[in-house]
Amino acid sequence: MSPARKTIGILAFTQIASWGSLYYAFAVLAPAIQRELGMSAETAFAAFSWSLLVAGVAATPVGALVDRHGGRWVMAGGSVGSAVGLAWLSKCSGTASYFGAWTVIGLAMALTLYEAAFATINRKLETGAPRAISNLTLFAGFASTIFWPLTQFVAARIGWRDTFLAYAVLQLAACLPLHLWLGRDAARPPACAHAPRDSHTLAEAIRHPAFWKLALAFSANVFIFSALAINLIPLLQALGHSAASAVLLAALVGPMQVAGRIGERTLARDAAPQVVGRFVFATLPFGLLALALLGTRAWAVALFCMLYGMSNGVLTIIRGTLPRVLFGPRNYGAITGAMAAPSLLSKAVGPLVGAALMSGAAGPMLLPLVLFGCALASLLLYLSAVKPATLADAPEPAGT
């Protein structure tokens, strides 16, 4: 088996399992957690948001670790952290222990989810990393499709506590040995002080005129996706769809993520990430407008879920490949972690703001309307960031 196939195969399974157990399961289990622990929706979602903030803060140092040492031990440590956090969550009895468990889970997210996986691929594969990232996201797009109905099925039989405990076992029994199987990466030769290089340092990347525009564009999209990842099923129920129908409609997101990534692999295989990004950034506003205006109709919800899934699926690839194109491969992990810094706040507050908008007097239509405005803002920021005039102003790496 080639190193690329082995790496993608390992990470495909662990990304599905980690996204499903650490991120997507909460959307299904949150109501039962609130009832048993006597928490308000705001408190329950605040802890989840806190975990996302922890993950965002840890993203840059985790990326730098992977740049330096590779992903084997970093991601294996994340599997252990995931198991500890999920097991703790299954046993918590009050607000303090609940927030403590989500703190550990947040750190585990930084060590195991996409940013760490992309940096691992970049570190392990000297050539073909962008295509490997695309391949990985093709498989990992099934996480929500698998884990939303799976979590609903399992929790209905053993309860939310034992469901989280089962996912902790999954992390130790499957994800940990698979991450260890990634193996060592070859040591990187030290850079020669007088040799030209094709990669920016973190400090140079931050001075790039497109850096912060891209960071803010991605941040606006992260806000949309984090708000909907947790609130989509409750939103659809508030719009009049049954619980079973809401889960079924929401489950369209995963396959459409995969369909979008297949399109990126085939129809857009020779297109630059900047060009593909223009298309997918423009797609999401149309879906949100359909949801806001016609959300009581199943066909409109299905259309939204399809556009939402496709956009999210391809944008994940753009977030993984565009920084490498602009700033080079050598400090990829640290740079992508820093670019995610504005997203950490959006990712953290998205579920909380979404829940607050859902419970407001204006009704469920307010949430998709607010998110529509965010989608338009992200589109304008992205278009400004990838203008040829902006990219032409990029500083060259020192020493070239």
Secondary structure as the mmCIF struct_conf table of DSSP 4:
data_model
#
loop_
_struct_conf.conf_type_id
_struct_conf.id
_struct_conf.beg_label_comp_id
_struct_conf.beg_label_asym_id
_struct_conf.beg_label_seq_id
_struct_conf.end_label_comp_id
_struct_conf.end_label_asym_id
_struct_conf.end_label_seq_id
HELX_RH_AL_P HELX_RH_AL_P1 PRO A 3 TRP A 19
HELX_RH_PI_P HELX_RH_PI_P1 GLY A 20 TYR A 24
HELX_RH_AL_P HELX_RH_AL_P2 ALA A 25 LEU A 37
TURN_TY1_P TURN_TY1_P1 GLY A 38 GLY A 38
HELX_RH_AL_P HELX_RH_AL_P3 ALA A 41 HIS A 69
BEND BEND1 GLY A 71 GLY A 71
HELX_RH_AL_P HELX_RH_AL_P4 ARG A 72 LYS A 91
BEND BEND2 GLY A 94 GLY A 94
HELX_RH_AL_P HELX_RH_AL_P5 THR A 95 THR A 112
BEND BEND3 LEU A 113 LEU A 113
HELX_RH_AL_P HELX_RH_AL_P6 TYR A 114 LYS A 124
BEND BEND4 GLU A 126 THR A 127
HELX_RH_AL_P HELX_RH_AL_P7 ALA A 129 ALA A 140
TURN_TY1_P TURN_TY1_P2 GLY A 141 PHE A 142
HELX_RH_AL_P HELX_RH_AL_P8 ALA A 143 LEU A 170
HELX_RH_PI_P HELX_RH_PI_P2 GLN A 171 CYS A 175
HELX_RH_AL_P HELX_RH_AL_P9 LEU A 176 LEU A 180
TURN_TY1_P TURN_TY1_P3 TRP A 181 LEU A 182
HELX_LH_PP_P HELX_LH_PP_P1 ARG A 184 CYS A 192
TURN_TY1_P TURN_TY1_P4 ALA A 193 HIS A 194
BEND BEND5 ALA A 195 ALA A 195
BEND BEND6 ASP A 198 ASP A 198
HELX_RH_AL_P HELX_RH_AL_P10 LEU A 202 ILE A 206
TURN_TY1_P TURN_TY1_P5 ARG A 207 ARG A 207
BEND BEND7 HIS A 208 HIS A 208
TURN_TY1_P TURN_TY1_P6 PRO A 209 ALA A 210
HELX_RH_AL_P HELX_RH_AL_P11 PHE A 211 ALA A 238
TURN_TY1_P TURN_TY1_P7 LEU A 239 GLY A 240
HELX_RH_AL_P HELX_RH_AL_P12 ALA A 243 ALA A 250
TURN_TY1_P TURN_TY1_P8 ALA A 251 LEU A 252
HELX_RH_AL_P HELX_RH_AL_P13 VAL A 253 THR A 266
TURN_TY1_P TURN_TY1_P9 LEU A 267 ASP A 270
BEND BEND8 ALA A 271 ALA A 271
HELX_RH_AL_P HELX_RH_AL_P14 PRO A 273 LEU A 294
TURN_TY1_P TURN_TY1_P10 GLY A 295 THR A 296
BEND BEND9 ARG A 297 ARG A 297
HELX_RH_AL_P HELX_RH_AL_P15 ALA A 298 PHE A 327
BEND BEND10 PRO A 329 PRO A 329
TURN_TY1_P TURN_TY1_P11 ARG A 330 ASN A 331
HELX_RH_AL_P HELX_RH_AL_P16 TYR A 332 MET A 339
TURN_TY1_P TURN_TY1_P12 ALA A 340 ALA A 340
HELX_RH_AL_P HELX_RH_AL_P17 ALA A 341 SER A 359
BEND BEND11 GLY A 360 GLY A 360
TURN_TY1_P TURN_TY1_P13 ALA A 361 ALA A 362
TURN_TY1_P TURN_TY1_P14 PRO A 364 MET A 365
HELX_RH_AL_P HELX_RH_AL_P18 LEU A 366 ALA A 385
TURN_TY1_P TURN_TY1_P15 VAL A 386 VAL A 386
HELX_RH_AL_P HELX_RH_AL_P19 PRO A 388 ALA A 392
TURN_TY1_P TURN_TY1_P16 ASP A 393 ASP A 393
HELX_LH_PP_P HELX_LH_PP_P2 ALA A 394 PRO A 397
TURN_TY1_P TURN_TY1_P17 ALA A 398 GLY A 399
#
